[in-house]
Amino acid sequence: MMFPPLDPLLHSELRLAVMSLLITVEEAEFPYIKKQTGATAGNLSVQIDKLSSAGYIEVEKTFKGKKPCTLCRITPEGQKAFEGYVDALKCYLQVK
């Protein structure tokens, strides 16, 4: 049996956690993602940049009043990649 390849970008625990959160919501603010993942701001920022560079998520920098606000949302390409990753992982879990 051949195992399908796992997307190395999504195989990172933190990037997978970010994608798992974003697949269930329309968009999420940086502090919410940070709290849910337990990541440091610096590490989360780096991982969000990697996902954004790959086209898996969109990042919008805006303001809430006078405070900066970073919004993240999954792209159609990101949704397709995430679903492909989950399907590939299922193949690994079904081996007997």
C-alpha positions in Angstrom: 0.0 0.0 0.0 1.3 3.5 -0.9 0.8 6.2 1.7 -0.2 9.6 0.3 2.3 12.4 1.1 1.5 14.7 4.0 1.7 18.4 3.3 4.9 19.4 5.2 3.5 22.9 5.7 0.5 21.5 7.6 2.5 18.8 9.4 3.7 21.3 11.9 1.7 21.1 15.1 1.2 24.9 15.4 0.4 25.5 11.7 -2.1 22.6 11.8 -3.7 24.0 14.9 -4.1 27.4 13.2 -5.6 25.8 10.2 -7.9 23.7 12.3 -9.2 26.8 14.0 -9.6 28.8 10.8 -11.5 26.1 9.0 -14.3 26.4 11.5 -14.7 30.2 11.5 -15.1 33.0 9.0 -12.1 34.8 10.5 -10.2 35.0 13.7 -8.2 37.7 15.4 -4.6 37.1 16.4 -5.1 37.2 20.2 -7.9 34.5 19.8 -5.6 32.2 17.8 -2.8 32.8 20.3 -5.0 31.9 23.2 -6.5 28.8 21.6 -3.1 27.5 20.5 -1.1 28.5 23.5 1.7 29.8 21.2 3.9 32.7 21.9 3.2 35.8 19.9 6.5 35.6 18.1 6.2 31.9 17.1 2.6 32.3 16.0 3.5 35.3 13.9 6.2 33.3 12.1 3.8 30.4 11.4 1.0 32.7 10.2 3.5 34.3 7.8 4.4 30.8 6.4 0.7 29.9 5.9 0.1 33.3 4.3 3.1 33.0 2.0 1.8 29.6 0.9 -1.6 31.1 0.1 -3.4 29.0 2.7 -4.6 32.0 4.7 -5.2 35.7 4.2 -4.0 38.2 6.8 -5.6 41.6 7.1 -4.1 44.2 9.3 -6.6 46.8 10.5 -7.5 48.8 13.6 -10.1 48.5 16.3 -10.4 52.1 17.4 -6.7 53.0 17.9 -5.5 49.5 18.5 -4.0 47.4 15.7 -6.0 44.3 14.8 -4.7 41.3 12.8 -7.4 39.2 11.2 -6.8 35.8 9.7 -9.0 33.8 7.4 -8.6 30.6 5.5 -8.5 30.8 1.7 -10.1 28.3 -0.7 -6.6 27.0 -1.5 -6.0 26.6 2.2 -9.3 24.8 2.7 -8.5 22.4 -0.1 -5.0 21.7 1.3 -6.4 21.1 4.8 -9.0 18.7 3.6 -6.3 16.9 1.5 -4.1 16.6 4.6 -7.0 15.2 6.7 -7.8 12.7 3.9 -4.2 11.6 3.6 -3.9 11.2 7.4 -7.0 9.0 7.4 -5.2 6.6 5.0 -2.4 6.3 7.6 -5.0 5.6 10.4 -6.9 2.9 8.4 -4.0 0.6 7.9 -4.5 -2.8 9.6 
